[in-house]
């Protein structure tokens, strides 16, 4: 049976996305509830993992994002020409 240190070493070598997936699974196993501040926006672990994956894609040049014009159009539904 692997030791705690063996497992910890393996976990450290995971991508950030896989670390979040593992965290979600461990939370299910130990049934730990998350506590957040009253004013804090609650995000699921999956949303955080998706956001981190998107950020990693952007940093690696696989996603160039959108222009401010396109963002305004998506958020406000208006054309800003």
C-alpha positions in Angstrom: 0.0 0.0 0.0 1.4 3.4 -0.9 2.3 5.8 1.9 0.9 9.3 2.4 4.2 10.7 1.1 4.0 8.5 -2.1 0.5 9.8 -2.8 1.4 13.4 -2.1 4.3 13.2 -4.5 2.0 11.9 -7.2 -0.6 14.6 -6.5 2.0 17.3 -6.8 2.8 16.1 -10.3 -0.8 16.5 -11.5 -2.0 19.4 -13.6 -4.0 22.0 -11.8 -7.2 20.8 -13.4 -6.6 17.3 -12.2 -5.8 18.5 -8.7 -9.2 20.2 -8.7 -10.9 17.0 -9.9 -9.1 15.1 -7.1 -10.1 17.7 -4.6 -13.8 17.3 -5.6 -13.6 13.6 -5.3 -11.9 13.7 -1.9 -14.6 16.2 -0.6 -17.2 13.6 -1.6 -15.3 10.8 0.1 -14.9 12.7 3.4 -18.2 14.7 3.1 -16.7 18.0 4.0 -18.9 21.0 3.3 -17.5 24.3 2.1 -17.9 27.4 4.1 -17.9 30.8 2.3 -18.2 34.3 3.5 -21.7 35.8 3.2 -20.7 38.2 0.4 -18.6 35.7 -1.5 -19.7 34.3 -4.8 -20.0 30.6 -4.6 -18.4 28.6 -7.4 -18.3 24.9 -7.8 -15.0 23.1 -8.0 -15.9 22.2 -11.6 -16.4 25.9 -12.5 -13.1 26.7 -10.9 -11.4 23.9 -12.8 -13.0 25.0 -16.1 -11.9 28.6 -15.4 -8.3 27.5 -14.6 -8.2 25.3 -17.8 -9.4 28.3 -19.9 -6.7 30.5 -18.3 -4.0 27.9 -19.0 -5.2 27.7 -22.6 -5.0 31.5 -22.9 -1.5 31.6 -21.4 -0.4 28.9 -23.7 -1.7 30.8 -26.8 -4.5 28.2 -27.5 -7.2 30.8 -26.8 -6.8 34.4 -27.7 -9.9 35.6 -25.8 -12.4 38.1 -27.2 -12.2 41.8 -27.9 -13.6 44.3 -25.5 -16.2 45.2 -28.2 -17.3 41.6 -28.4 -17.4 41.3 -24.6 -19.6 44.5 -24.3 -21.9 43.1 -27.0 -22.2 39.8 -25.2 -22.8 41.4 -21.8 -24.9 44.3 -22.8 -26.5 43.0 -26.0 -25.6 46.2 -27.9 -23.4 47.2 -30.8 -20.6 49.7 -29.9 -19.4 50.8 -33.3 
